[in-house]
Amino acid sequence: MLQRAQQQEQVTERRQRLLQASGIKHFRQLVQRPLWDVAHASDRSVDEATDLVRRLSLRLSPPSQTALTLFLDKLNHPVFLRTGLPLIDHAFSGGIVAGGITEFAGAAGIGKSQLAMTLAVACADQYPNASVLYFDLEGTFNARRAMQIARARHGGASQHALLERIRVMTCQSLNELLLRLKELNRGIHGRVKLIVVDSIAAVFTNTNLPVTQRFHQVQQIARELKESSDVLQTFAVVVNRATTVSSPEGVFTKPALGEEWAHCVTHRLILERHPMCRVMTVVKSSAVDHLVQPFLISERGVEPWEEDKERQQPDSIDFGIHDDLIEELAMTELPIVEPTSTLRSTQHSSTCGTSQQQDLEGDDVEELPNESTVEVEVENTAVVQLWERDDYVSDSNEETEEDDGS
């Protein structure tokens, strides 16, 4: 951030390197140093150093604004990513918002990577002049599945254009991921509207660094993601693993990386199984109260559950915030979800039989209802019918994660 501000103030590269060599790499370090130290480090006079600090402070510490000004600005210039899940989009006034980190956590096979690919396709469609940067850290991104989602949602030639806007990168360590994010903030990767990290726990566990050093790098990654989201107005989506924890109150889903990472997240949504469907629960957000969204995984990716789908309003709905709308969201027209489907209650009720549990586990991979026949000519003018089938791709390394858990 300091480097970008210096470039905007046309500070020469030589003087930028002088500041970095003296240990001034962040704005906080710049303002904490005495002016004579800054002047000596950057080869300036004290007056020139004072003027530089003042100009950089104006850029990096903008003047305060009233709450009404911020409200009107977000109302008149909304920036959000529609998820296609009506309760989530209503609650967040349109969808996933820029300016923070949105985390989706859940156990293996619940649909985390399916959701990430669905959001990537949705962003490529809603923002055609920007791109999506997808960090595939577990090897769960499936190009065929992404094409299937794009074809089911849009079809035609547009499906190829959508996938052209999704760039997939792999990283083997936290440090490599951190370097990639810094490149993004320097504008090396062009205009990016959505950053997907799938998943943060994968690179955290695949390293030999001490735990304290790993958490330090994770906090740096969170800082870079927030900077991109705030400055570049990108949507930062992070996928995280979770485990099932039993307690006297019931069975709960606990995201990985502990409290240190939880404080870095702006919005946290937990994906879980319910006896009737899968549910997405908002458990942490400064803008949304506790909320449960039923969903399913279909050919089109992650969609609202069928009974909830019937209550959807048209796509042209106005997401503007006002008092009447807040009352409607709180009181009317929203499907009621039983308390048993929330995070604060037992996930698998004691009344559920063993067969019902097996049905839930088997529901992780669904089959498509239709098949397509492709005719291919071979030698001797024979015609062979090849039956193609677009099977669903498992969300994540379920077997690997279960082995790790054991």
C-alpha positions in Angstrom: 0.0 0.0 0.0 2.8 2.4 0.8 4.6 1.5 -2.4 1.5 2.3 -4.4 1.0 5.6 -2.7 4.6 6.6 -3.4 4.2 5.7 -7.0 1.1 7.9 -7.1 3.1 10.8 -5.6 5.8 10.1 -8.2 8.5 9.2 -5.8 11.5 7.8 -7.6 12.4 4.2 -7.4 15.8 5.0 -5.9 14.2 6.8 -2.9 11.6 4.0 -2.6 14.4 1.5 -2.3 16.2 3.7 0.2 13.1 3.7 2.5 12.8 -0.1 2.2 16.5 -0.6 3.0 16.0 1.5 6.2 13.2 -0.8 7.3 10.3 1.5 6.2 8.0 -0.9 4.3 4.6 0.1 5.7 2.8 3.4 6.3 2.7 2.7 10.0 6.5 2.4 10.1 6.7 5.7 8.2 4.6 7.7 10.6 6.3 6.1 13.7 9.8 7.2 12.6 11.1 10.7 13.5 11.0 13.1 10.6 14.8 13.5 10.7 15.1 9.7 10.4 12.8 9.6 7.4 14.7 12.5 5.8 18.0 10.8 6.3 16.8 7.4 5.0 15.2 8.9 1.8 18.0 11.4 1.1 15.7 14.4 1.6 15.7 17.5 3.8 13.5 17.6 6.8 11.0 20.0 5.1 10.8 17.6 2.1 10.3 14.6 4.3 7.5 16.5 6.2 5.8 17.3 3.0 6.1 13.7 1.8 4.6 12.3 5.0 1.7 14.8 4.7 0.9 13.9 1.1 1.1 10.1 1.8 -1.1 10.5 4.9 -3.7 12.2 2.8 -3.7 9.3 0.4 -3.5 6.5 2.9 -5.6 8.1 5.7 -8.6 9.6 4.0 -10.7 12.1 5.9 -13.6 10.8 8.1 -17.1 10.4 6.6 -20.5 10.4 8.2 -22.5 7.2 8.5 -25.1 8.8 6.2 -22.6 9.5 3.5 -21.3 5.9 3.6 -24.9 4.6 3.5 -25.9 6.7 0.5 -22.7 5.8 -1.3 -23.3 2.1 -1.0 -27.0 2.6 -1.9 -26.2 4.7 -5.0 -23.1 2.7 -6.1 -23.7 -0.9 -5.0 -20.9 -3.4 -5.6 -22.0 -7.0 -4.9 -21.8 -10.5 -6.3 -25.2 -12.2 -6.6 -25.0 -15.8 -5.3 -28.4 -16.9 -6.6 -29.4 -17.9 -3.1 -32.3 -15.6 -2.3 -31.9 -15.4 1.5 -28.2 -14.7 1.3 -28.7 -12.1 -1.4 -31.5 -10.4 0.5 -29.6 -10.3 3.8 -26.4 -8.9 2.3 -28.4 -6.3 0.2 -27.6 -7.9 -3.1 -25.0 -10.6 -2.5 -21.4 -11.0 -1.5 -19.9 -7.5 -0.9 -16.5 -6.1 -1.4 -14.5 -4.7 1.5 -13.8 -7.8 3.5 -13.2 -11.6 3.5 -16.2 -14.0 3.0 -15.4 -17.5 4.3 -17.3 -20.7 3.5 -16.4 -23.5 5.8 -17.7 -27.1 6.0 -16.8 -30.7 6.2 -15.5 -32.8 3.4 -18.0 -33.4 0.5 -20.5 -30.8 1.7 -20.2 -28.6 -1.5 -17.5 -26.0 -0.8 -15.6 -26.3 -4.1 -18.9 -26.6 -5.9 -20.0 -23.3 -4.4 -16.6 -21.7 -5.2 -16.9 -22.7 -8.9 -20.5 -21.5 -9.0 -19.4 -18.1 -7.7 -16.5 -18.0 -10.2 -18.9 -18.6 -13.1 -21.4 -16.1 -11.7 -18.8 -13.4 -11.3 -17.5 -14.0 -14.8 -21.0 -13.4 -16.1 -21.9 -10.4 -13.9 -18.6 -8.6 -14.5 -17.6 -9.3 -18.2 -14.9 -6.7 -18.2 -13.0 -8.3 -15.3 -11.5 -11.7 -14.5 -11.6 -14.2 -11.7 -8.5 -15.4 -9.9 -9.0 -18.9 -8.6 -6.3 -20.3 -6.3 -6.7 -24.1 -6.4 -4.7 -25.2 -3.4 -6.2 -28.7 -3.0 -6.5 -29.7 -6.7 -10.3 -29.7 -6.5 -11.0 -27.3 -9.3 -12.5 -29.3 -12.2 -12.6 -27.5 -15.6 -15.2 -29.9 -16.9 -17.5 -29.2 -14.0 -17.0 -25.5 -14.4 -18.0 -25.8 -18.1 -21.0 -27.8 -17.1 -22.2 -25.1 -14.7 -21.6 -22.4 -17.3 -23.5 -24.4 -20.0 -26.4 -25.1 -17.7 -26.7 -21.5 -16.5 -26.0 -19.7 -19.8 -25.5 -22.1 -22.7 -24.4 -21.2 -26.2 -21.1 -19.7 -27.0 -21.1 -17.6 -23.8 -20.0 -20.6 -21.8 -16.5 -20.5 -23.5 -16.3 -16.7 -22.9 -17.1 -17.2 -19.2 -14.4 -19.8 -18.7 -11.9 -17.5 -20.5 -12.3 -15.0 -17.7 -11.5 -17.6 -14.9 -7.8 -18.0 -14.3 -6.7 -20.9 -12.1 -3.4 -20.8 -10.2 -1.8 -23.3 -7.9 0.4 -22.6 -4.9 2.3 -25.1 -2.8 2.9 -23.0 0.3 1.7 -20.1 2.3 4.6 -18.0 1.2 3.9 -18.6 -2.5 0.2 -17.7 -2.0 1.3 -14.5 -0.2 3.6 -13.5 -3.1 0.8 -14.1 -5.6 -1.5 -11.8 -3.6 1.1 -9.1 -3.4 1.5 -9.3 -7.2 -2.2 -8.8 -7.5 -2.1 -5.7 -5.3 0.6 -4.3 -7.6 -1.6 -4.7 -10.6 0.4 -7.5 -12.3 -2.6 -9.7 -12.9 -4.8 -7.0 -14.4 -8.3 -6.2 -13.4 -9.5 -8.9 -11.0 -13.0 -8.8 -9.6 -13.1 -12.1 -7.6 -10.4 -13.9 -5.6 -11.1 -17.4 -4.6 -8.8 -19.3 -2.2 -9.7 -23.0 -2.1 -8.8 -23.8 0.5 -6.7 -21.9 3.1 -6.3 -24.9 5.4 -4.6 -27.0 2.6 -1.5 -24.9 2.4 -1.5 -24.3 6.2 -1.1 -28.0 6.9 1.3 -28.8 4.1 4.3 -27.0 5.5 7.0 -27.7 8.0 7.1 -24.2 9.4 6.5 -23.7 13.1 2.8 -23.1 14.0 3.5 -19.5 15.1 5.2 -18.7 11.8 2.3 -20.3 9.9 -0.3 -18.2 11.7 1.8 -15.1 11.0 1.8 -15.8 7.3 -2.0 -16.5 7.4 -2.5 -13.1 9.0 -0.4 -11.6 6.2 -2.5 -13.3 3.6 -5.7 -12.0 5.2 -4.2 -8.5 5.2 -3.4 -8.7 1.5 -6.9 -10.0 0.7 -8.5 -7.2 2.7 -6.3 -4.7 0.9 -7.4 -6.0 -2.5 -11.0 -6.0 -1.4 -10.9 -2.5 0.0 -8.6 -0.7 -2.6 -9.5 -2.6 -5.7 -13.1 -3.4 -4.8 -12.7 -7.1 -5.4 -14.7 -9.9 -3.8 -12.5 -12.1 -1.5 -13.9 -15.6 -1.0 -12.0 -18.1 1.1 -12.9 -21.8 1.5 -12.0 -23.5 4.7 -12.1 -27.0 6.1 -14.2 -27.9 9.1 -14.6 -30.8 11.5 -17.6 -32.1 13.4 -17.4 -31.7 17.2 -19.6 -33.4 19.8 -20.6 -31.6 22.9 -23.4 -32.0 25.6 -25.5 -29.4 23.6 -25.2 -31.4 20.3 -23.0 -31.9 17.3 -21.4 -28.8 15.8 -19.3 -27.8 12.9 -15.9 -26.2 13.8 -13.9 -24.4 11.1 -10.2 -25.0 10.9 -7.3 -22.6 11.9 -8.8 -21.6 15.2 -9.6 -18.2 16.7 -6.6 -16.5 15.1 -8.1 -17.0 11.6 -11.6 -16.4 12.8 -10.8 -12.8 13.7 -9.4 -12.2 10.2 -12.7 -13.2 8.5 -15.4 -10.5 7.9 -18.3 -12.9 7.1 -18.3 -16.5 8.0 -20.8 -19.0 6.6 -21.0 -22.7 7.6 -22.1 -25.4 5.2 -23.8 -28.4 6.9 -26.2 -31.3 6.3 -29.8 -31.3 7.5 -32.1 -34.4 7.3 -34.0 -32.8 4.4 -31.2 -30.9 2.6 -28.0 -29.0 3.0 -27.9 -25.7 4.7 -25.7 -22.6 4.7 -25.7 -20.7 8.0 -24.4 -17.2 8.6 -22.6 -17.4 12.0 -20.5 -14.2 11.8 -21.2 -10.9 10.1 -21.4 -7.3 11.1 -24.2 -6.7 8.6 -26.4 -9.9 8.9 -28.0 -11.6 11.9 -28.1 -15.4 12.3 -29.5 -16.7 9.0 -30.0 -20.2 7.4 -30.2 -20.8 3.7 -31.2 -24.3 2.4 -29.4 -25.3 -0.8 -28.7 -28.2 -3.1 -26.1 -29.1 -5.7 -27.5 -29.6 -9.2 -26.3 -29.4 -12.8 -26.3 -25.6 -12.4 -24.0 -25.7 -9.4 -25.2 -24.5 -6.0 -28.9 -23.5 -6.0 -31.6 -22.9 -3.4 -33.5 -25.9 -2.2 -36.6 -26.7 -4.2 -39.2 -25.7 -1.7 -37.3 -22.5 -1.0 -36.8 -22.0 -4.8 -40.5 -21.6 -5.3 -40.6 -18.5 -3.2 -37.8 -16.7 -5.1 -38.6 -13.2 -6.4 -37.8 -12.1 -10.0 -34.2 -11.3 -10.9 -35.2 -7.6 -11.3 -35.7 -7.2 -7.6 -34.5 -3.9 -6.2 -31.9 -4.6 -3.4 -32.0 -1.0 -2.1 -32.0 -0.7 1.7 -34.8 1.2 3.4 -36.9 0.7 6.5 -39.9 -1.0 4.8 -37.6 -3.5 3.1 -35.9 -4.3 6.4 -39.3 -5.0 8.0 -40.3 -7.2 5.1 -37.1 -9.2 5.3 -37.6 -9.7 9.0 -41.3 -10.4 9.0 -42.6 -11.6 5.7 -42.1 -13.6 2.5 -39.1 -15.5 3.7 -39.3 -19.3 4.2 -39.1 -20.4 7.8 -36.3 -22.8 8.6 -36.7 -25.1 11.7 -34.3 -24.5 14.5 -32.9 -28.0 14.0 -31.2 -26.8 10.9 -29.1 -24.1 12.5 -25.5 -24.4 13.7 -26.6 -23.9 17.3 -28.5 -27.2 17.3 -27.7 -30.8 16.8 -26.9 -31.6 13.2 -28.0 -35.3 13.3 -31.0 -35.7 15.5 -31.1 -38.8 17.7 -34.4 -39.7 16.0 -32.8 -40.2 12.6 -32.3 -43.8 11.8 -29.2 -45.4 10.5 -30.6 -45.7 7.0 -31.4 -42.0 6.9 -27.8 -41.2 7.8 -26.6 -43.4 5.0 -28.9 -41.7 2.6 -27.4 -38.4 3.5 -23.9 -39.7 3.0 -24.8 -41.1 -0.3 -26.3 -37.8 -1.4 -22.9 -36.3 -1.7 -22.6 -37.2 -5.4 -25.7 -36.9 -7.5 -26.4 -38.1 -11.0 -27.6 -36.1 -13.9 -31.1 -36.9 -15.2 -30.2 -36.7 -18.9 -27.8 -38.4 -21.2 -26.5 -37.3 -24.6 -25.7 -39.5 -27.5 -22.7 -38.6 -29.7 -22.2 -40.3 -33.0 -18.7 -40.8 -34.1 -17.6 -42.2 -37.5 -14.9 -44.9 -37.5 -13.3 -47.1 -40.1 -15.4 -49.0 -42.6 -18.1 -46.3 -42.2 -19.3 -48.0 -39.0 -21.2 -45.8 -36.6 -20.6 -46.2 -32.9 -22.7 -44.6 -30.3 -20.8 -43.2 -27.4 -22.8 -42.4 -24.3 -21.4 -39.4 -22.5 -22.3 -38.6 -19.0 -21.5 -35.4 -17.0 -21.1 -36.9 -13.6 -20.8 -34.6 -10.6 -17.4 -33.9 -9.3 -16.8 -34.5 -5.6 -16.4 -31.2 -3.7 -13.0 -31.9 -2.1 -10.6 -34.6 -1.1 -13.2 -36.4 1.1 -11.2 -39.6 1.6 -8.0 -37.6 2.3 -9.7 -35.4 4.8 -11.3 -38.3 6.6 -8.0 -40.1 6.7 -6.4 -37.0 8.2 -9.2 -36.8 10.7 -8.7 -40.4 11.8 
